[in-house]
């Protein structure tokens, strides 16, 4: 512990975080609790004690979920938004201004940027929310970590396996709190934490198989050219992806109330495998105790046109299959359990009916996914969906996609992050990036 840092009182949370940034290598090795209260004598949150946040990407997910949640927290101050579409970023700024005006808080000075670097360069911003298309996750994550800003990033955490590994390296090197947007871990949409407690308490006996029902792999983009959307920085939207003509399927015109289908195309995402897969493979990994590891073998289906049926084998003998009746289905020597959004059933029924006991496995419950992130920024504890959990889950999704795309059996070393005995497959760990974009040095 740095004794010089603790020799003087820490008057505010902001002073504390600034000093931490300067001494991260020595001080942040241990968990921390911010001293003092964030409330003044009247009970109101002191402005200097609020976590200040900037938003990178202001589409539907950011607007309907992240902006709504974080602008409602009294101990959070939203200072800036960034989007390559001017209409969307100005709409997001107005949304925050209206929220703050309604509850009597200052709505002045909220900035709107086209370039995410401008948010990351601001010394008065503590943390960023990244809600861009998948191919625009990793570069802002690394740059934010290097600027010693904490991060909330949408799932899937990355576009490639190498990016997943680098995100872990960056968050650890700069001692950042990174929450992956895998809200099922916080109990959003269903009883996922309870299912994990049941499985890891051994009620199913030894797990033999897991079925994970999500969509299939993405494919190369073949969309036709359309007239450019006014006030959209299309070159920046493409970023590291290959140049192609604008199509509104990728970046819808103006404000919209749907999830754009860039998710279907390999240049930008991994399809259903990484979209819904980042939720359900995540629960499978969590329940199997694999947040720091992964499968060792990935086997494509015999039918070369199939978009389900990839099998993953773990070193402990568990087999995970892409496909099934819905959500995750765990088969063990003592029973069967299915967990999905709004579904938790088992055979026999007693497996899910019996309450979790004191000696059973317990999952840390959170007050909500965003609230958990903010609380962990203060305490410096790991959030429920930390960087490695997010990166390992994304890697499972990517491994499945590689098996579908290349129709090859793969042997994977989860400890060293490479394929065993397959030089060609190791060239698939990352992708070329369109100049001038490249992965920043960690």
RODO-2510 file (C-alpha; in nm, 4 decimals, decimal comma):
residues 442
     n   res          X          Y          Z
     1     x     0,0000     0,0000     0,0000
     2     x     0,1287     0,3459    -0,0873
     3     x     0,1715     0,5199     0,2490
     4     x     0,2324     0,8631     0,0971
     5     x    -0,1076     0,8457    -0,0734
     6     x    -0,2790     0,7717     0,2574
     7     x    -0,0897     1,0315     0,4602
     8     x    -0,3424     1,3041     0,3727
     9     x    -0,7235     1,2856     0,3886
    10     x    -0,9089     1,2179     0,0658
    11     x    -1,1641     1,4964     0,0571
    12     x    -1,3675     1,3825    -0,2416
    13     x    -1,4220     1,0784    -0,4553
    14     x    -1,2866     1,2680    -0,7542
    15     x    -0,9614     1,3511    -0,5714
    16     x    -0,9423     0,9858    -0,4751
    17     x    -0,9871     0,8581    -0,8303
    18     x    -0,7368     1,1051    -0,9730
    19     x    -0,4733     0,9969    -0,7194
    20     x    -0,5505     0,6333    -0,7916
    21     x    -0,4913     0,6947    -1,1609
    22     x    -0,1434     0,8263    -1,0859
    23     x    -0,0490     0,5383    -0,8579
    24     x    -0,2389     0,2456    -1,0084
    25     x     0,0594     0,0143    -1,0292
    26     x     0,1164     0,0138    -0,6540
    27     x    -0,2158     0,1001    -0,4970
    28     x    -0,4826    -0,0804    -0,6954
    29     x    -0,3472    -0,4290    -0,6398
    30     x    -0,5896    -0,4599    -0,3478
    31     x    -0,9649    -0,3942    -0,3395
    32     x    -1,0581    -0,0465    -0,2161
    33     x    -1,3483     0,1237    -0,0484
    34     x    -1,3917     0,4958    -0,1124
    35     x    -1,3759     0,6781     0,2230
    36     x    -1,6586     0,8993     0,3389
    37     x    -2,0143     0,9389     0,2257
    38     x    -2,1344     1,0550    -0,1134
    39     x    -2,4167     1,2477     0,0563
    40     x    -2,4041     1,5909     0,2110
    41     x    -2,5652     1,6934     0,5376
    42     x    -2,9009     1,7403     0,3636
    43     x    -2,8895     1,3899     0,2203
    44     x    -2,8363     1,5121    -0,1370
    45     x    -2,5578     1,3696    -0,3501
    46     x    -2,2656     1,6104    -0,3602
    47     x    -2,1705     1,6951    -0,7228
    48     x    -1,8031     1,6227    -0,6526
    49     x    -1,8984     1,2733    -0,5367
    50     x    -2,0896     1,1689    -0,8464
    51     x    -1,9451     0,9167    -1,0908
    52     x    -1,9159     1,1038    -1,4208
    53     x    -2,0019     0,9071    -1,7333
    54     x    -1,9744     0,9438    -2,1109
    55     x    -2,1615     0,7342    -2,3680
    56     x    -1,9955     0,5962    -2,6817
    57     x    -2,2759     0,4876    -2,9140
    58     x    -2,6311     0,6162    -2,8658
    59     x    -2,8502     0,3774    -3,0666
    60     x    -3,1505     0,1817    -2,9426
    61     x    -2,9705    -0,0196    -2,6726
    62     x    -2,7942     0,2860    -2,5356
    63     x    -3,1063     0,5004    -2,5440
    64     x    -3,3605     0,2515    -2,4097
    65     x    -3,1370     0,0894    -2,1504
    66     x    -2,8108     0,2640    -2,0607
    67     x    -2,9162     0,6293    -2,0845
    68     x    -3,2437     0,5566    -1,9095
    69     x    -3,0819     0,3732    -1,6183
    70     x    -2,7752     0,5867    -1,5577
    71     x    -2,9443     0,9258    -1,6002
    72     x    -3,1795     0,8181    -1,3225
    73     x    -2,9023     0,7511    -1,0678
    74     x    -2,8538     1,0461    -0,8320
    75     x    -2,4878     0,9570    -0,7727
    76     x    -2,4080     0,9547    -1,1469
    77     x    -2,3594     1,2565    -1,3712
    78     x    -2,3846     1,2006    -1,7478
    79     x    -2,1516     1,4533    -1,9087
    80     x    -2,1170     1,3575    -2,2744
    81     x    -2,2496     1,1455    -2,5589
    82     x    -2,0811     1,0302    -2,8771
    83     x    -2,2240     0,8869    -3,1965
    84     x    -2,1200     0,8983    -3,5616
    85     x    -2,4806     0,9898    -3,6490
    86     x    -2,5515     1,3525    -3,5581
    87     x    -2,9274     1,2990    -3,5284
    88     x    -2,8820     1,0211    -3,2733
    89     x    -2,6207     1,1946    -3,0626
    90     x    -2,8236     1,5172    -3,0382
    91     x    -3,1335     1,3144    -2,9509
    92     x    -2,9376     1,1398    -2,6738
    93     x    -2,8111     1,4692    -2,5370
    94     x    -3,1630     1,6111    -2,5271
    95     x    -3,2882     1,2991    -2,3504
    96     x    -3,0365     1,3497    -2,0690
    97     x    -3,1076     1,7221    -2,0522
    98     x    -3,4806     1,6547    -2,0219
    99     x    -3,4261     1,3937    -1,7482
   100     x    -3,2083     1,6290    -1,5458
   101     x    -3,4414     1,9249    -1,5907
   102     x    -3,7355     1,7124    -1,4755
   103     x    -3,5684     1,6118    -1,1480
   104     x    -3,4162     1,9542    -1,0773
   105     x    -3,0561     1,8771    -1,1698
   106     x    -2,8380     2,0907    -1,3921
   107     x    -2,8712     2,0014    -1,7596
   108     x    -2,6132     2,2491    -1,8848
   109     x    -2,2881     2,1549    -2,0532
   110     x    -2,3680     1,8048    -2,1777
   111     x    -2,1415     1,7597    -2,4785
   112     x    -2,2120     1,5725    -2,8030
   113     x    -1,9194     1,4323    -3,0030
   114     x    -1,8599     1,2486    -3,3286
   115     x    -1,5214     1,1037    -3,2223
   116     x    -1,5023     0,8835    -2,9111
   117     x    -1,1452     1,0001    -2,8473
   118     x    -1,2871     1,3343    -2,7325
   119     x    -1,4777     1,1661    -2,4503
   120     x    -1,1803     0,9541    -2,3483
   121     x    -0,9517     1,2601    -2,3444
   122     x    -1,1689     1,4413    -2,0885
   123     x    -1,0155     1,4400    -1,7423
   124     x    -1,3526     1,5056    -1,5781
   125     x    -1,5076     1,1796    -1,7035
   126     x    -1,4569     0,8747    -1,4805
   127     x    -1,6209     0,6013    -1,6856
   128     x    -1,7621     0,5225    -2,0285
   129     x    -2,0475     0,3123    -2,1615
   130     x    -1,9714     0,1507    -2,4986
   131     x    -2,2844     0,0551    -2,6943
   132     x    -2,1558     0,0522    -3,0505
   133     x    -2,1732    -0,2263    -3,3108
   134     x    -1,9489    -0,5178    -3,2110
   135     x    -1,6590    -0,4256    -3,4403
   136     x    -1,6305    -0,0964    -3,2509
   137     x    -1,5947    -0,2396    -2,8982
   138     x    -1,2308    -0,3262    -2,8463
   139     x    -1,0459    -0,0133    -2,9579
   140     x    -1,2498     0,2169    -2,7279
   141     x    -1,2154    -0,0374    -2,4437
   142     x    -0,8362    -0,0327    -2,4668
   143     x    -0,8166     0,3447    -2,5046
   144     x    -1,0503     0,3956    -2,2083
   145     x    -0,8484     0,1592    -1,9885
   146     x    -0,5273     0,3379    -2,0815
   147     x    -0,6927     0,6678    -1,9872
   148     x    -0,7845     0,5041    -1,6559
   149     x    -1,1551     0,5155    -1,7128
   150     x    -1,3814     0,2335    -1,6017
   151     x    -1,5924     0,0667    -1,8691
   152     x    -1,9349    -0,0796    -1,9272
   153     x    -1,9354    -0,2507    -2,2675
   154     x    -2,2192    -0,4203    -2,4464
   155     x    -2,1979    -0,7901    -2,5225
   156     x    -2,0409    -0,9639    -2,7044
   157     x    -1,7311    -0,8009    -2,5647
   158     x    -1,5267    -0,8414    -2,8853
   159     x    -1,5302    -0,9271    -3,2552
   160     x    -1,2309    -1,1657    -3,2429
   161     x    -1,0535    -1,4005    -3,0045
   162     x    -0,7378    -1,1903    -2,9998
   163     x    -0,9438    -0,8880    -2,9050
   164     x    -1,0895    -1,0837    -2,6121
   165     x    -0,7418    -1,1636    -2,4841
   166     x    -0,6257    -0,8025    -2,5225
   167     x    -0,9283    -0,6660    -2,3346
   168     x    -0,8335    -0,8781    -2,0339
   169     x    -0,4752    -0,7555    -2,0573
   170     x    -0,5810    -0,3898    -2,0737
   171     x    -0,8299    -0,4031    -1,7865
   172     x    -0,5821    -0,5851    -1,5645
   173     x    -0,2807    -0,3704    -1,6505
   174     x    -0,4632    -0,0457    -1,5791
   175     x    -0,6711    -0,1883    -1,2916
   176     x    -1,0037    -0,0934    -1,4466
   177     x    -1,3540    -0,2035    -1,3549
   178     x    -1,5139    -0,3490    -1,6681
   179     x    -1,8717    -0,4712    -1,6683
   180     x    -1,9851    -0,6741    -1,9696
   181     x    -2,3491    -0,6211    -2,0666
   182     x    -2,4501    -0,9795    -1,9854
   183     x    -2,7460    -0,8790    -1,7726
   184     x    -2,8674    -1,2344    -1,7159
   185     x    -2,5965    -1,2615    -1,4491
   186     x    -2,7770    -0,9899    -1,2556
   187     x    -3,1049    -1,1797    -1,2718
   188     x    -3,2494    -0,9690    -1,5524
   189     x    -3,5085    -1,1608    -1,7597
   190     x    -3,5178    -1,4666    -1,5328
   191     x    -3,3789    -1,6799    -1,2531
   192     x    -3,0348    -1,7350    -1,4031
   193     x    -2,8376    -1,6805    -1,0792
   194     x    -3,0586    -1,9352    -0,9020
   195     x    -3,0037    -2,1888    -1,1803
   196     x    -2,6275    -2,1456    -1,1431
   197     x    -2,6540    -2,1953    -0,7664
   198     x    -2,8533    -2,5170    -0,8164
   199     x    -2,6095    -2,6597    -1,0711
   200     x    -2,2919    -2,5646    -0,8863
   201     x    -2,4370    -2,7006    -0,5611
   202     x    -2,4359    -3,0425    -0,7279
   203     x    -2,8092    -3,1104    -0,7450
   204     x    -2,7813    -3,2418    -1,1011
   205     x    -2,4894    -3,4606    -1,0052
   206     x    -2,2020    -3,4692    -1,2522
   207     x    -2,2879    -3,2596    -1,5588
   208     x    -2,2703    -3,4632    -1,8783
   209     x    -2,4110    -3,2351    -2,1494
   210     x    -2,5329    -2,8786    -2,1951
   211     x    -2,7511    -2,7661    -2,4852
   212     x    -2,7417    -2,3961    -2,5712
   213     x    -3,0157    -2,2709    -2,8025
   214     x    -2,9147    -1,9530    -2,9874
   215     x    -2,8995    -1,8322    -3,3478
   216     x    -2,6440    -1,9326    -3,6072
   217     x    -2,3250    -1,7783    -3,7465
   218     x    -2,2995    -1,4534    -3,9425
   219     x    -2,2144    -1,4281    -4,3139
   220     x    -2,0353    -1,1794    -4,5350
   221     x    -2,2266    -0,8620    -4,6129
   222     x    -2,3934    -0,8472    -4,9558
   223     x    -2,6194    -0,5424    -4,9142
   224     x    -2,6788    -0,3091    -5,2061
   225     x    -2,5665     0,0527    -5,2072
   226     x    -2,8127     0,3185    -5,0937
   227     x    -2,8048     0,6970    -5,0912
   228     x    -2,5957     0,8204    -4,8012
   229     x    -2,7697     0,9226    -4,4809
   230     x    -2,7119     1,2966    -4,4221
   231     x    -2,4934     1,3868    -4,1216
   232     x    -2,3673     1,0306    -4,0761
   233     x    -1,9896     0,9812    -4,0619
   234     x    -1,9987     0,6573    -4,2595
   235     x    -1,6225     0,6173    -4,2786
   236     x    -1,6036     0,6265    -3,8995
   237     x    -1,9018     0,3909    -3,8639
   238     x    -1,7099     0,1345    -4,0735
   239     x    -1,3939     0,1918    -3,8735
   240     x    -1,1669    -0,1124    -3,8935
   241     x    -1,4104    -0,3007    -4,1200
   242     x    -1,3511    -0,3112    -4,4979
   243     x    -1,4860    -0,0209    -4,6985
   244     x    -1,8303    -0,0715    -4,8493
   245     x    -2,1168     0,1497    -4,9640
   246     x    -2,3782     0,2703    -4,7157
   247     x    -2,6911     0,0671    -4,6491
   248     x    -2,9548     0,1606    -4,3917
   249     x    -2,9750    -0,1993    -4,2677
   250     x    -2,6361    -0,1403    -4,1071
   251     x    -2,6913     0,2106    -3,9739
   252     x    -3,0617     0,3026    -3,9854
   253     x    -3,1609     0,6506    -4,0851
   254     x    -3,2092     0,8905    -3,7940
   255     x    -3,3602     0,7733    -3,4656
   256     x    -3,5118     0,4272    -3,4797
   257     x    -3,6835     0,1815    -3,2505
   258     x    -3,5343    -0,1489    -3,3600
   259     x    -3,2064    -0,3373    -3,3319
   260     x    -3,0156    -0,2925    -3,6608
   261     x    -2,9233    -0,6053    -3,8525
   262     x    -2,5491    -0,5415    -3,8758
   263     x    -2,5451    -0,8386    -3,6370
   264     x    -2,6008    -1,0706    -3,9353
   265     x    -2,2729    -0,9822    -4,1095
   266     x    -1,9224    -1,1090    -4,0421
   267     x    -1,7553    -0,7729    -4,0961
   268     x    -1,9318    -0,6350    -3,7899
   269     x    -2,0561    -0,9224    -3,5746
   270     x    -2,0899    -1,2970    -3,5291
   271     x    -2,4630    -1,3383    -3,5897
   272     x    -2,6881    -1,5135    -3,3409
   273     x    -2,3882    -1,7060    -3,2095
   274     x    -2,2446    -1,3901    -3,0564
   275     x    -2,5661    -1,1901    -3,0088
   276     x    -2,7927    -1,4200    -2,8059
   277     x    -2,4967    -1,6563    -2,7621
   278     x    -2,3197    -1,3974    -2,5474
   279     x    -2,6113    -1,4354    -2,3054
   280     x    -2,6741    -1,8104    -2,3025
   281     x    -2,3220    -1,9439    -2,3572
   282     x    -2,2344    -1,7053    -2,0749
   283     x    -2,4753    -1,8808    -1,8391
   284     x    -2,3372    -2,2192    -1,9464
   285     x    -1,9794    -2,1065    -1,8820
   286     x    -2,0808    -1,9621    -1,5431
   287     x    -2,2675    -2,2733    -1,4351
   288     x    -1,9774    -2,4969    -1,5424
   289     x    -1,7265    -2,2884    -1,3458
   290     x    -1,5421    -2,1922    -1,6651
   291     x    -1,5197    -1,8146    -1,6288
   292     x    -1,1399    -1,8446    -1,6461
   293     x    -1,1193    -2,1181    -1,9071
   294     x    -1,3144    -2,2765    -2,1905
   295     x    -1,3525    -2,5826    -2,4129
   296     x    -1,0569    -2,7772    -2,5477
   297     x    -1,2182    -2,9168    -2,8627
   298     x    -1,4722    -2,7756    -3,1077
   299     x    -1,6375    -3,0083    -3,3593
   300     x    -1,8549    -2,8881    -3,6499
   301     x    -2,1681    -3,0855    -3,7506
   302     x    -2,1353    -3,3475    -4,0250
   303     x    -2,3853    -3,1602    -4,2405
   304     x    -2,1771    -2,8834    -4,3976
   305     x    -2,4839    -2,6651    -4,4466
   306     x    -2,6030    -2,6898    -4,0861
   307     x    -2,6106    -2,3775    -3,8687
   308     x    -2,6624    -2,5685    -3,5440
   309     x    -2,4909    -2,8724    -3,4025
   310     x    -2,1390    -2,7524    -3,3194
   311     x    -2,0119    -2,9489    -3,0200
   312     x    -1,7706    -2,8204    -2,7573
   313     x    -1,5773    -3,0592    -2,5352
   314     x    -1,4253    -2,9519    -2,2043
   315     x    -1,1249    -3,1124    -2,0378
   316     x    -1,3497    -3,2497    -1,7607
   317     x    -1,5581    -3,4464    -2,0123
   318     x    -1,8593    -3,2145    -2,0346
   319     x    -1,9980    -3,1738    -2,3863
   320     x    -2,1816    -2,8554    -2,4845
   321     x    -2,3973    -2,8575    -2,7979
   322     x    -2,5167    -2,5562    -2,9946
   323     x    -2,8909    -2,6153    -3,0312
   324     x    -3,1793    -2,7255    -2,8152
   325     x    -3,5304    -2,6456    -2,6928
   326     x    -3,4514    -2,2961    -2,5601
   327     x    -3,2003    -2,1225    -2,3352
   328     x    -2,9693    -2,3727    -2,1647
   329     x    -3,0495    -2,7342    -2,0826
   330     x    -2,8152    -2,9110    -1,8396
   331     x    -2,8180    -3,2923    -1,8193
   332     x    -2,6515    -3,4510    -1,5190
   333     x    -2,6297    -3,7913    -1,3589
   334     x    -2,9082    -3,6929    -1,1132
   335     x    -3,1437    -3,4916    -1,3305
   336     x    -3,2126    -3,2295    -1,5929
   337     x    -3,2558    -2,8521    -1,5684
   338     x    -3,3688    -2,5941    -1,8255
   339     x    -3,3135    -2,2225    -1,7745
   340     x    -3,4345    -1,9575    -2,0168
   341     x    -3,5933    -1,6154    -1,9951
   342     x    -3,9004    -1,6746    -1,7812
   343     x    -3,8304    -2,0504    -1,7560
   344     x    -3,6743    -2,2584    -1,4788
   345     x    -3,7784    -2,6240    -1,4760
   346     x    -3,6221    -2,9513    -1,3772
   347     x    -3,6703    -3,3264    -1,3798
   348     x    -3,7318    -3,4235    -1,1078
   349     x    -3,9144    -3,1073    -0,9989
   350     x    -3,7594    -3,1253    -0,6526
   351     x    -3,4275    -3,0053    -0,7982
   352     x    -3,5579    -2,6497    -0,8422
   353     x    -3,8188    -2,6596    -0,5642
   354     x    -3,5771    -2,7151    -0,2769
   355     x    -3,4466    -2,3804    -0,1393
   356     x    -3,0755    -2,3030    -0,1592
   357     x    -2,9232    -2,3927     0,1756
   358     x    -2,6527    -2,2272     0,3794
   359     x    -2,3931    -2,4810     0,2670
   360     x    -2,4911    -2,4665    -0,1002
   361     x    -2,3092    -2,2622    -0,3637
   362     x    -2,4138    -1,8972    -0,3526
   363     x    -2,4048    -1,6401    -0,6319
   364     x    -2,3539    -1,2782    -0,5332
   365     x    -2,6833    -1,1017    -0,5941
   366     x    -2,6707    -0,7531    -0,7466
   367     x    -2,9087    -0,4564    -0,7179
   368     x    -2,9123    -0,4396    -1,0988
   369     x    -2,6511    -0,4573    -1,3733
   370     x    -2,5836    -0,0826    -1,3978
   371     x    -2,6051    -0,0366    -1,0225
   372     x    -2,3542    -0,3165    -0,9743
   373     x    -2,1141    -0,1433    -1,2136
   374     x    -2,1402     0,1926    -1,0352
   375     x    -2,1044     0,0319    -0,6917
   376     x    -1,7977    -0,1594    -0,8092
   377     x    -1,6405     0,1578    -0,9467
   378     x    -1,6599     0,2908    -0,5917
   379     x    -1,5515    -0,0252    -0,4097
   380     x    -1,3052    -0,1516    -0,6764
   381     x    -1,4556    -0,4991    -0,6406
   382     x    -1,5126    -0,7098    -0,9510
   383     x    -1,8594    -0,6716    -1,1072
   384     x    -2,0846    -0,9701    -1,1704
   385     x    -1,9898    -0,9854    -1,5408
   386     x    -1,6258    -0,8823    -1,5275
   387     x    -1,3808    -0,8575    -1,8135
   388     x    -1,2591    -1,2179    -1,8139
   389     x    -1,6077    -1,3661    -1,7932
   390     x    -1,7118    -1,1489    -2,0873
   391     x    -1,3981    -1,2265    -2,2858
   392     x    -1,4154    -1,6029    -2,2255
   393     x    -1,7821    -1,6161    -2,3245
   394     x    -1,7138    -1,4162    -2,6408
   395     x    -1,4332    -1,6601    -2,7195
   396     x    -1,6681    -1,9583    -2,6918
   397     x    -1,8994    -1,7868    -2,9405
   398     x    -1,6098    -1,7088    -3,1761
   399     x    -1,4795    -2,0664    -3,1580
   400     x    -1,8195    -2,1958    -3,2651
   401     x    -1,8328    -1,9524    -3,5541
   402     x    -1,4865    -2,0539    -3,6707
   403     x    -1,5955    -2,4180    -3,6715
   404     x    -1,9011    -2,3298    -3,8827
   405     x    -1,7147    -2,1003    -4,1215
   406     x    -1,4215    -2,3350    -4,1830
   407     x    -1,5924    -2,6733    -4,1160
   408     x    -1,2887    -2,7968    -3,9317
   409     x    -1,2404    -2,9775    -3,6030
   410     x    -1,0368    -2,7528    -3,3749
   411     x    -0,8279    -2,8217    -3,0653
   412     x    -0,8119    -2,5214    -2,8367
   413     x    -0,5726    -2,4332    -2,5525
   414     x    -0,7731    -2,1982    -2,3264
   415     x    -0,4743    -2,1265    -2,1027
   416     x    -0,2469    -2,0021    -2,3805
   417     x    -0,5175    -1,8733    -2,6171
   418     x    -0,4173    -2,0669    -2,9276
   419     x    -0,5124    -2,3643    -3,1430
   420     x    -0,3040    -2,6763    -3,0966
   421     x    -0,1158    -2,8106    -3,3974
   422     x    -0,2978    -2,5916    -3,6508
   423     x    -0,0977    -2,2985    -3,7884
   424     x    -0,3720    -2,1962    -4,0275
   425     x    -0,6360    -2,1859    -3,7544
   426     x    -0,4110    -1,9595    -3,5486
   427     x    -0,4328    -1,7023    -3,8279
   428     x    -0,8068    -1,6841    -3,7558
   429     x    -0,7583    -1,5472    -3,4027
   430     x    -0,7782    -1,1924    -3,5340
   431     x    -0,8635    -1,0003    -3,8522
   432     x    -0,6965    -0,7410    -4,0687
   433     x    -0,8070    -0,3860    -3,9959
   434     x    -0,8660    -0,1127    -4,2469
   435     x    -0,6110     0,1688    -4,2131
   436     x    -0,5605     0,3722    -4,0076
   437     x    -0,7394     0,1603    -3,7459
   438     x    -0,5397    -0,0921    -3,5467
   439     x    -0,5425    -0,2405    -3,1992
   440     x    -0,3741     0,0084    -2,9620
   441     x    -0,0705    -0,1087    -2,7721
   442     x    -0,1602    -0,2169    -2,4207
***
